[in-house]
Amino acid sequence: MIEKLLDASIRFRWGVVILTLIISAYGLSELMKLPIDAVLRTPGIKGATDRPVAPD
């Protein structure tokens, strides 16, 4: 089974290269579609901030 797969891969090496390039291009295009933010969205400070801090 593995011998047949390796033999076919060697015989059709340009097909393997082209298929690899197509799959890589598809993966890259899907990666570019991901909504990744570079800036974190943090909520504002909640509660009273004008109170003095208690000493330790």
KAWO-V673025 format. One record per run of one state. SS is the DSSP state (A for helix, B for strand, O for the rest). FROM is the first residue (numbers start at 1). TO is the last residue. If there is no record, write none. Layout:
ss->SS from->FROM to->TO
ss->SS from->FROM to->TO
//
This chain:
ss->O from->1 to->1
ss->A from->2 to->11
ss->O from->12 to->12
ss->A from->13 to->32
ss->O from->33 to->56
//
